Amino acid sequence: MAPWLIGFSVFFGYPLVMSVYLSFTHYDLLSSPKWIGTANYRYLFTQDSQVGGAVKNTLWIIAVMVPLQVIFAFGVATMLARARRGVGFFRTIFYLPALAPPVAATLAFVYILNPATGPVNILLQHLGIDGPLWFQSPGWSKPSLTILGLWGVGNIMIIFLAAVLDVPRHLGVIAGLQYFTQAYVAANVASGQASQAGDQTVNNLGYPEASTLFYPVLLYQHGFRYFNMGYASAMSVMLLLVAFTVTVLIIRNSRRWVHYVGAAK
């Protein structure tokens, strides 16, 4: 058990304890932490005006994108299960997007959905349809990320295809709570495109208009952009507590909606 204990202590136990400690301090990565008690948590719950929007955006991902991913993956798996020819080929085609690195996939989608030069809007224009602004629009930025999420459902599809219908739902919720990479990359690239187009008022924090400012993105900004590691630690502790609470609630209620093959009647 020594390798597991060492890995757990170094990569999980120690960082967790330090995060809890730093959440009660003011720490800018340059000087020693200074104890400030519960000031970070008071600011988190009563003064940080960005937290409310970040939480709403994160809940949107959990309530909309995660269920759509499951439904889409189940639909694809059902079609593949009924196919009689070329099953291996189609399984490969639908699974390949899951192998693409998230950053590379996001960059490709930002290019494809570029409102001015992207092939999607060019095709829509030929059909007489004015394409949306996609990542450049507050109303379309999260749906654009959802389309990206649906494109990469290969892992979930394979699980459904294997007939493991009791997919751990708490893992999907936790993934939604930790949604970061695609939103962060898309916001930075899209804001860069807007700046090149002449918009000098662009703020890439959750661009456009904080519509992609998810809770993990805000946490990252406070920790590694503003160097307020104490406050970022407080945010991470709250994220851990919420994820743990949601997981416990789902597992305790799983008997109502999960059927275990071979379970006693």
C-alpha positions, 0 to 999 in steps of 0.5 A: 500500500506504500505507493498508494499512500505516498501518492495520496498524501503528496497529491491529494492529502497535503494539497487539501490541507494546505488549501484549507489553511490558505483559505484563512490567509492572505497569500499572493504567492510572493510573500508569506501567508498572513492569517485573516480568519474568515475574511475570504469566506465573508467576501465570497458570500457577501461582496464578490459580485462575480460569484453569482454570475459564475455560479449561474453559468456553472449551473447552466452547464450542469442542467443543460449540457450534461443531460444533453450529452447523456441523451445524445450519447445514448441515442448514438449508442442505440443506433450503433447497437441496432446497426448490422453492417460497419459497426466497428467503423462507425464506433471508431468515427463516433469515438475519435472526437473523444481522443482530441485534446480539449484545447485543440478541439476548442480552438478548432470549434472557435475557428469553425464557428467564427462568425465572419470567416468560419465555414458554418456561417459561410454555409448558412449565408449561402442558404440565406440564413444569417448565422449567429455570432456563436462565441462572440455572443453572450446568448450563444456562447454557452450553446456553442460550448454545448455543441462542442461538448456533444461532439466529444461524447465518445467516452459516454457513448462507449459506456452506453454501448457496452450496456452499462446503463447505470452510468455514475451520474455524480461523475457527470455533475462533478465534471460540470462543477469543474468545467474549465478548459473549453470555456477558458480557451474559447473566451481567450481566443474569441476575445482575441478575434474581437480585438483584431476586428477593432473592438478595443473594449474587450475583456477576456474574463468570461468573454463575451459579457461574462457569459463563459465565466464559470466558477472554476474560471473565476477561481483560476483568475483569482489564484493565478491572474490576481495572485490572491491565492488565499481567496482562491483557496477559499473558493476551492474549499467551497467547490469541494464541499458542494461537490462532496454534498451533491455526490453524497445526495446522488449516491444515497438516492441512487436506489430510486433510479439505478438498476443493478444487474443481478441484484436481489429481488 
